[in-house]
Amino acid sequence: MGKFIIKKTNTGFNFHLKAANGQTIATGEVYKELDTCHNGVQSVIKNAAIANIEDQTVENFEELKHPKFELYKDKSEQFRFRLKAKNGEVIAVSESYTTKANCKNGINSVIKNVEDAKVIEEIE
């Protein structure tokens, strides 16, 4: 079972989705308020379950409707994904992966781990 860890930053709050093994698989933006950070977590839970995967690493890829996971290569040629909500806003991003297969595994891990994820505040 995954878990969302909400932490305080210098400028607000953000969350990290962690897999059952404790590895971070997605991170949210920094929110000014704790309540809006919780809303971000709920948006990830809701959207990840119904999002398709848009593979932007292939030529002439098909642009899909939101919500979606966008799988892409960054400037250093590493694979990453970002989850976009129905309104097109980025709500979670991944770390970098050396292979597309590992990046797809990361996406599948998000989908699997958000289903029953606990939300834990570590804001002391």
N, CA, C and O atoms as a DFTB+ gen file, in Angstrom:
496 C
 N C O
     1  1       0.845      -1.177       0.000
     2  2       0.000       0.000       0.000
     3  2       0.890       1.241       0.000
     4  3       1.852       1.328       0.764
     5  1       0.560       2.192      -0.860
     6  2       1.324       3.422      -0.932
     7  2       0.882       4.423       0.116
     8  3      -0.088       4.206       0.843
     9  1       1.616       5.527       0.178
    10  2       1.218       6.589       1.097
    11  2       1.682       7.939       0.550
    12  3       2.721       8.047      -0.102
    13  1       0.894       8.941       0.832
    14  2       1.245      10.314       0.523
    15  2       1.832      10.929       1.785
    16  3       1.197      10.917       2.840
    17  1       3.028      11.459       1.679
    18  2       3.669      12.149       2.787
    19  2       3.614      13.642       2.485
    20  3       4.182      14.103       1.495
    21  1       2.934      14.387       3.333
    22  2       2.859      15.839       3.183
    23  2       3.876      16.461       4.133
    24  3       3.905      16.157       5.326
    25  1       4.712      17.341       3.573
    26  2       5.741      18.004       4.375
    27  2       5.676      19.508       4.180
    28  3       5.231      20.006       3.145
    29  1       6.130      20.211       5.199
    30  2       6.237      21.662       5.126
    31  2       7.545      22.012       4.434
    32  3       8.578      21.395       4.693
    33  1       7.494      23.003       3.555
    34  2       8.696      23.515       2.902
    35  2       8.901      24.956       3.362
    36  3       8.134      25.464       4.180
    37  1       9.921      25.604       2.845
    38  2      10.162      27.014       3.194
    39  2       9.041      27.920       2.718
    40  3       8.801      28.978       3.299
    41  1       8.349      27.502       1.651
    42  2       7.328      28.368       1.045
    43  2       5.921      27.792       1.091
    44  3       5.005      28.370       0.506
    45  1       5.726      26.668       1.772
    46  2       4.387      26.075       1.840
    47  2       4.436      24.600       2.187
    48  3       5.117      24.184       3.125
    49  1       3.692      23.809       1.404
    50  2       3.569      22.365       1.654
    51  2       3.642      21.625       0.326
    52  3       3.181      22.129      -0.698
    53  1       4.224      20.423       0.346
    54  2       4.156      19.566      -0.832
    55  2       4.004      18.125      -0.399
    56  3       4.119      17.798       0.782
    57  1       3.740      17.262      -1.379
    58  2       3.557      15.854      -1.065
    59  2       4.462      14.996      -1.934
    60  3       4.869      15.376      -3.031
    61  1       4.757      13.818      -1.389
    62  2       5.487      12.784      -2.113
    63  2       4.651      11.517      -2.003
    64  3       4.246      11.125      -0.909
    65  1       4.393      10.879      -3.145
    66  2       3.734       9.584      -3.143
    67  2       4.816       8.536      -3.055
    68  3       5.719       8.482      -3.890
    69  1       4.717       7.697      -2.030
    70  2       5.709       6.648      -1.829
    71  2       5.059       5.281      -2.027
    72  3       3.930       5.039      -1.601
    73  1       5.800       4.400      -2.682
    74  2       5.351       3.022      -2.875
    75  2       5.481       2.264      -1.563
    76  3       6.039       2.774      -0.591
    77  1       4.964       1.048      -1.547
    78  2       5.015       0.215      -0.341
    79  2       6.449       0.009       0.149
    80  3       6.679      -0.156       1.347
    81  1       7.414       0.019      -0.779
    82  2       8.821      -0.172      -0.397
    83  2       9.488       1.117       0.092
    84  3      10.676       1.114       0.415
    85  1       8.728       2.223       0.149
    86  2       9.244       3.483       0.651
    87  2       9.856       4.388      -0.402
    88  3      10.245       5.516      -0.097
    89  1       9.947       3.912      -1.636
    90  2      10.542       4.713      -2.701
    91  2       9.548       5.768      -3.198
    92  3       8.370       5.471      -3.398
    93  1      10.026       6.992      -3.394
    94  2       9.188       8.060      -3.933
    95  2       8.935       7.796      -5.408
    96  3       9.871       7.582      -6.178
    97  1       7.658       7.814      -5.798
    98  2       7.313       7.569      -7.197
    99  2       6.684       8.782      -7.881
   100  3       6.597       8.822      -9.109
   101  1       6.250       9.761      -7.107
   102  2       5.716      11.000      -7.684
   103  2       5.748      12.091      -6.623
   104  3       5.679      11.822      -5.424
   105  1       5.854      13.326      -7.096
   106  2       5.940      14.483      -6.218
   107  2       4.987      15.558      -6.719
   108  3       4.806      15.735      -7.924
   109  1       4.387      16.265      -5.789
   110  2       3.500      17.361      -6.147
   111  2       4.208      18.692      -6.073
   112  3       5.337      18.784      -5.590
   113  1       3.536      19.727      -6.557
   114  2       4.074      21.084      -6.489
   115  2       4.048      21.590      -5.049
   116  3       3.537      20.910      -4.159
   117  1       4.587      22.763      -4.822
   118  2       4.517      23.391      -3.508
   119  2       3.240      24.226      -3.458
   120  3       3.005      25.083      -4.310
   121  1       2.428      23.957      -2.449
   122  2       1.170      24.675      -2.234
   123  2       1.353      25.641      -1.070
   124  3       2.069      25.335      -0.117
   125  1       0.720      26.786      -1.140
   126  2       0.848      27.776      -0.067
   127  2       0.137      27.340       1.204
   128  3       0.584      27.652       2.308
   129  1      -0.975      26.615       1.054
   130  2      -1.786      26.217       2.204
   131  2      -1.846      24.693       2.323
   132  3      -1.780      23.982       1.320
   133  1      -1.968      24.207       3.536
   134  2      -2.076      22.770       3.785
   135  2      -3.330      22.196       3.132
   136  3      -3.284      21.112       2.550
   137  1      -4.450      22.915       3.223
   138  2      -5.698      22.428       2.622
   139  2      -5.573      22.234       1.119
   140  3      -6.079      21.252       0.576
   141  1      -4.899      23.165       0.440
   142  2      -4.767      23.022      -1.016
   143  2      -3.814      21.883      -1.365
   144  3      -3.954      21.268      -2.422
   145  1      -2.854      21.594      -0.502
   146  2      -1.980      20.437      -0.699
   147  2      -2.806      19.147      -0.599
   148  3      -2.636      18.229      -1.402
   149  1      -3.691      19.092       0.384
   150  2      -4.591      17.928       0.502
   151  2      -5.473      17.815      -0.740
   152  3      -5.736      16.707      -1.207
   153  1      -5.932      18.938      -1.278
   154  2      -6.719      18.916      -2.510
   155  2      -5.894      18.356      -3.665
   156  3      -6.415      17.622      -4.504
   157  1      -4.603      18.703      -3.707
   158  2      -3.710      18.172      -4.726
   159  2      -3.575      16.658      -4.628
   160  3      -3.579      15.960      -5.643
   161  1      -3.457      16.157      -3.411
   162  2      -3.392      14.709      -3.184
   163  2      -4.668      14.046      -3.707
   164  3      -4.604      13.036      -4.408
   165  1      -5.821      14.612      -3.366
   166  2      -7.092      14.035      -3.816
   167  2      -7.217      14.077      -5.341
   168  3      -7.787      13.167      -5.943
   169  1      -6.694      15.116      -5.955
   170  2      -6.706      15.220      -7.412
   171  2      -5.855      14.123      -8.045
   172  3      -6.248      13.542      -9.057
   173  1      -4.701      13.837      -7.462
   174  2      -3.858      12.754      -7.969
   175  2      -4.588      11.425      -7.846
   176  3      -4.583      10.627      -8.784
   177  1      -5.211      11.179      -6.705
   178  2      -5.943       9.928      -6.502
   179  2      -7.044       9.778      -7.552
   180  3      -7.185       8.724      -8.171
   181  1      -7.813      10.838      -7.741
   182  2      -8.941      10.799      -8.672
   183  2      -8.491      10.657     -10.123
   184  3      -9.064       9.867     -10.874
   185  1      -7.481      11.408     -10.520
   186  2      -7.073      11.445     -11.922
   187  2      -6.190      10.280     -12.343
   188  3      -6.285       9.824     -13.483
   189  1      -5.337       9.789     -11.457
   190  2      -4.439       8.684     -11.819
   191  2      -5.227       7.441     -12.205
   192  3      -4.820       6.691     -13.093
   193  1      -6.349       7.227     -11.542
   194  2      -7.147       6.015     -11.786
   195  2      -7.753       5.992     -13.190
   196  3      -8.033       4.916     -13.719
   197  1      -7.958       7.161     -13.800
   198  2      -8.636       7.200     -15.105
   199  2      -7.751       7.764     -16.218
   200  3      -8.207       7.920     -17.351
   201  1      -6.494       8.068     -15.903
   202  2      -5.595       8.684     -16.887
   203  2      -5.040       7.658     -17.868
   204  3      -4.702       6.535     -17.493
   205  1      -4.954       8.065     -19.123
   206  2      -4.273       7.268     -20.141
   207  2      -2.811       7.697     -20.178
   208  3      -2.422       8.674     -19.539
   209  1      -2.005       6.950     -20.936
   210  2      -0.582       7.265     -21.059
   211  2      -0.310       7.787     -22.465
   212  3      -0.553       7.103     -23.459
   213  1       0.198       9.008     -22.523
   214  2       0.581       9.626     -23.796
   215  2       2.095       9.526     -23.918
   216  3       2.822      10.194     -23.183
   217  1       2.571       8.706     -24.834
   218  2       4.008       8.487     -25.009
   219  2       4.565       9.533     -25.979
   220  3       4.459       9.387     -27.197
   221  1       5.146      10.567     -25.429
   222  2       5.675      11.663     -26.238
   223  2       7.081      11.384     -26.754
   224  3       7.705      12.252     -27.363
   225  1       7.581      10.170     -26.510
   226  2       8.915       9.814     -26.987
   227  2       8.879       9.193     -28.373
   228  3       9.926       8.960     -28.977
   229  1       7.684       8.924     -28.879
   230  2       7.567       8.341     -30.210
   231  2       7.180       9.433     -31.212
   232  3       6.500      10.400     -30.870
   233  1       7.625       9.254     -32.439
   234  2       7.326      10.223     -33.478
   235  2       5.836      10.215     -33.793
   236  3       5.206       9.157     -33.823
   237  1       5.282      11.384     -34.024
   238  2       3.861      11.548     -34.364
   239  2       2.936      10.908     -33.330
   240  3       1.945      10.272     -33.690
   241  1       3.262      11.079     -32.028
   242  2       2.430      10.494     -30.983
   243  2       1.029      11.089     -31.027
   244  3       0.826      12.226     -31.453
   245  1       0.071      10.285     -30.574
   246  2      -1.316      10.739     -30.524
   247  2      -1.526      11.552     -29.254
   248  3      -1.251      11.079     -28.151
   249  1      -2.015      12.778     -29.414
   250  2      -2.288      13.621     -28.260
   251  2      -3.615      13.184     -27.632
   252  3      -4.653      13.190     -28.293
   253  1      -3.570      12.813     -26.374
   254  2      -4.740      12.299     -25.679
   255  2      -5.411      13.387     -24.863
   256  3      -4.809      14.419     -24.563
   257  1      -6.664      13.146     -24.508
   258  2      -7.404      14.072     -23.643
   259  2      -6.911      13.936     -22.212
   260  3      -6.358      12.908     -21.820
   261  1      -7.122      14.996     -21.441
   262  2      -6.810      14.976     -20.011
   263  2      -7.932      14.250     -19.282
   264  3      -9.068      14.292     -19.755
   265  1      -7.685      13.604     -18.188
   266  2      -6.402      13.456     -17.506
   267  2      -5.507      12.460     -18.236
   268  3      -5.983      11.548     -18.913
   269  1      -4.207      12.656     -18.081
   270  2      -3.254      11.760     -18.733
   271  2      -1.894      11.832     -18.056
   272  3      -1.526      12.820     -17.420
   273  1      -1.168      10.734     -18.226
   274  2       0.241      10.699     -17.887
   275  2       0.986      11.024     -19.177
   276  3       0.758      10.386     -20.205
   277  1       1.866      12.002     -19.127
   278  2       2.715      12.302     -20.270
   279  2       4.085      11.701     -20.007
   280  3       4.772      12.094     -19.065
   281  1       4.478      10.751     -20.839
   282  2       5.789      10.117     -20.750
   283  2       6.677      10.840     -21.756
   284  3       6.337      10.915     -22.936
   285  1       7.817      11.376     -21.301
   286  2       8.664      12.186     -22.181
   287  2      10.130      12.030     -21.794
   288  3      10.458      11.442     -20.763
   289  1      11.008      12.571     -22.648
   290  2      12.445      12.620     -22.345
   291  2      12.796      14.039     -21.936
   292  3      12.352      15.007     -22.553
   293  1      13.603      14.149     -20.884
   294  2      14.041      15.473     -20.441
   295  2      15.305      15.896     -21.202
   296  3      15.756      15.193     -22.106
   297  1      15.859      17.027     -20.834
   298  2      17.032      17.575     -21.542
   299  2      18.242      16.658     -21.482
   300  3      19.089      16.688     -22.375
   301  1      18.330      15.845     -20.438
   302  2      19.468      14.930     -20.314
   303  2      19.167      13.546     -20.886
   304  3      19.879      12.578     -20.622
   305  1      18.078      13.478     -21.688
   306  2      17.685      12.226     -22.365
   307  2      17.237      11.128     -21.403
   308  3      17.290       9.944     -21.732
   309  1      16.797      11.531     -20.217
   310  2      16.226      10.596     -19.248
   311  2      14.702      10.587     -19.436
   312  3      14.125      11.561     -19.921
   313  1      14.073       9.502     -19.058
   314  2      12.624       9.385     -19.168
   315  2      11.963       9.886     -17.892
   316  3      12.444       9.632     -16.788
   317  1      10.864      10.593     -18.054
   318  2      10.083      11.126     -16.934
   319  2       8.610      11.057     -17.292
   320  3       8.241      10.865     -18.451
   321  1       7.767      11.220     -16.262
   322  2       6.341      11.392     -16.530
   323  2       5.794      12.511     -15.673
   324  3       6.337      12.851     -14.622
   325  1       4.701      13.072     -16.159
   326  2       3.937      14.047     -15.387
   327  2       2.475      13.662     -15.534
   328  3       2.030      13.246     -16.604
   329  1       1.742      13.805     -14.452
   330  2       0.308      13.531     -14.452
   331  2      -0.414      14.856     -14.572
   332  3      -0.192      15.774     -13.783
   333  1      -1.286      14.945     -15.571
   334  2      -2.080      16.152     -15.763
   335  2      -3.538      15.849     -15.433
   336  3      -4.072      14.803     -15.800
   337  1      -4.161      16.782     -14.737
   338  2      -5.571      16.652     -14.344
   339  2      -6.474      16.935     -15.542
   340  3      -6.001      17.262     -16.630
   341  1      -7.772      16.803     -15.324
   342  2      -8.752      17.057     -16.385
   343  2      -8.628      18.454     -16.976
   344  3      -8.913      18.655     -18.156
   345  1      -8.202      19.427     -16.161
   346  2      -8.068      20.805     -16.630
   347  2      -6.711      21.079     -17.289
   348  3      -6.434      22.212     -17.683
   349  1      -5.870      20.053     -17.410
   350  2      -4.571      20.198     -18.055
   351  2      -3.446      20.622     -17.135
   352  3      -2.300      20.734     -17.571
   353  1      -3.750      20.859     -15.872
   354  2      -2.729      21.283     -14.913
   355  2      -1.890      20.086     -14.461
   356  3      -2.421      19.005     -14.207
   357  1      -0.572      20.292     -14.364
   358  2       0.326      19.254     -13.863
   359  2       0.103      19.107     -12.364
   360  3       0.202      20.081     -11.617
   361  1      -0.201      17.876     -11.921
   362  2      -0.478      17.657     -10.503
   363  2       0.537      16.741      -9.826
   364  3       0.575      16.654      -8.598
   365  1       1.358      16.059     -10.621
   366  2       2.413      15.219     -10.045
   367  2       3.473      14.966     -11.114
   368  3       3.169      14.883     -12.304
   369  1       4.719      14.845     -10.667
   370  2       5.832      14.575     -11.578
   371  2       6.685      13.450     -11.005
   372  3       6.636      13.143      -9.814
   373  1       7.464      12.850     -11.890
   374  2       8.323      11.743     -11.476
   375  2       9.769      12.168     -11.360
   376  3      10.149      13.280     -11.727
   377  1      10.562      11.250     -10.840
   378  2      12.005      11.364     -10.916
   379  2      12.413      10.965     -12.336
   380  3      11.552      10.665     -13.162
   381  1      13.703      10.959     -12.623
   382  2      14.152      10.519     -13.943
   383  2      14.420       9.010     -13.928
   384  3      14.804       8.424     -12.916
   385  1      14.199       8.422     -15.090
   386  2      14.438       6.987     -15.276
   387  2      15.376       6.811     -16.465
   388  3      15.328       7.590     -17.417
   389  1      16.223       5.794     -16.413
   390  2      17.157       5.562     -17.513
   391  2      16.515       4.842     -18.682
   392  3      17.010       4.923     -19.806
   393  1      15.404       4.128     -18.433
   394  2      14.733       3.415     -19.523
   395  2      13.248       3.747     -19.549
   396  3      12.655       4.100     -18.529
   397  1      12.664       3.630     -20.724
   398  2      11.236       3.863     -20.879
   399  2      10.437       2.821     -20.094
   400  3       9.405       3.141     -19.504
   401  1      10.915       1.582     -20.090
   402  2      10.220       0.518     -19.360
   403  2      10.124       0.845     -17.873
   404  3       9.076       0.646     -17.258
   405  1      11.208       1.345     -17.299
   406  2      11.185       1.716     -15.882
   407  2      10.244       2.890     -15.635
   408  3       9.576       2.942     -14.603
   409  1      10.189       3.822     -16.566
   410  2       9.280       4.956     -16.431
   411  2       7.830       4.475     -16.476
   412  3       6.996       4.930     -15.694
   413  1       7.539       3.562     -17.383
   414  2       6.181       2.989     -17.447
   415  2       5.858       2.242     -16.160
   416  3       4.725       2.288     -15.679
   417  1       6.843       1.558     -15.604
   418  2       6.636       0.886     -14.312
   419  2       6.311       1.903     -13.227
   420  3       5.486       1.642     -12.352
   421  1       6.960       3.063     -13.284
   422  2       6.665       4.140     -12.336
   423  2       5.231       4.620     -12.456
   424  3       4.558       4.834     -11.447
   425  1       4.760       4.790     -13.679
   426  2       3.368       5.200     -13.911
   427  2       2.420       4.154     -13.340
   428  3       1.468       4.486     -12.633
   429  1       2.686       2.890     -13.653
   430  2       1.825       1.814     -13.145
   431  2       1.861       1.737     -11.628
   432  3       0.865       1.391     -10.993
   433  1       3.010       2.060     -11.050
   434  2       3.126       2.069      -9.594
   435  2       2.271       3.186      -8.988
   436  3       1.648       2.990      -7.944
   437  1       2.237       4.356      -9.638
   438  2       1.372       5.439      -9.165
   439  2      -0.078       4.967      -9.178
   440  3      -0.793       5.112      -8.186
   441  1      -0.508       4.404     -10.299
   442  2      -1.896       3.953     -10.432
   443  2      -2.239       2.946      -9.340
   444  3      -3.305       3.020      -8.728
   445  1      -1.336       2.014      -9.103
   446  2      -1.556       0.961      -8.105
   447  2      -1.535       1.522      -6.676
   448  3      -2.361       1.141      -5.847
   449  1      -0.602       2.415      -6.394
   450  2      -0.383       2.856      -5.016
   451  2      -1.335       3.940      -4.543
   452  3      -1.494       4.115      -3.334
   453  1      -1.978       4.678      -5.447
   454  2      -2.898       5.725      -4.988
   455  2      -4.222       5.150      -4.510
   456  3      -4.933       5.788      -3.733
   457  1      -4.555       3.956      -4.966
   458  2      -5.876       3.382      -4.698
   459  2      -6.245       3.373      -3.221
   460  3      -7.331       3.825      -2.859
   461  1      -5.379       2.879      -2.375
   462  2      -5.663       2.800      -0.943
   463  2      -4.626       3.564      -0.120
   464  3      -4.393       3.245       1.046
   465  1      -4.013       4.561      -0.727
   466  2      -2.915       5.269      -0.071
   467  2      -3.390       6.034       1.158
   468  3      -4.442       6.674       1.147
   469  1      -2.600       5.952       2.203
   470  2      -2.835       6.761       3.393
   471  2      -2.205       8.129       3.170
   472  3      -1.234       8.250       2.422
   473  1      -2.745       9.154       3.809
   474  2      -2.186      10.486       3.742
   475  2      -1.625      10.802       5.126
   476  3      -2.349      10.808       6.122
   477  1      -0.318      11.065       5.166
   478  2       0.379      11.298       6.427
   479  2       1.005      12.684       6.396
   480  3       1.740      13.027       5.470
   481  1       0.706      13.468       7.412
   482  2       1.301      14.794       7.530
   483  2       2.557      14.708       8.395
   484  3       2.513      14.220       9.524
   485  1       3.668      15.184       7.855
   486  2       4.909      15.308       8.627
   487  2       5.306      16.770       8.584
   488  3       6.256      17.145       7.896
   489  1       4.580      17.589       9.317
   490  2       4.754      19.041       9.186
   491  2       5.270      19.700      10.457
   492  3       5.198      20.922      10.585
   493  1       5.774      18.942      11.372
   494  2       6.306      19.514      12.620
   495  2       7.512      20.372      12.357
   496  3       8.087      20.931      13.291
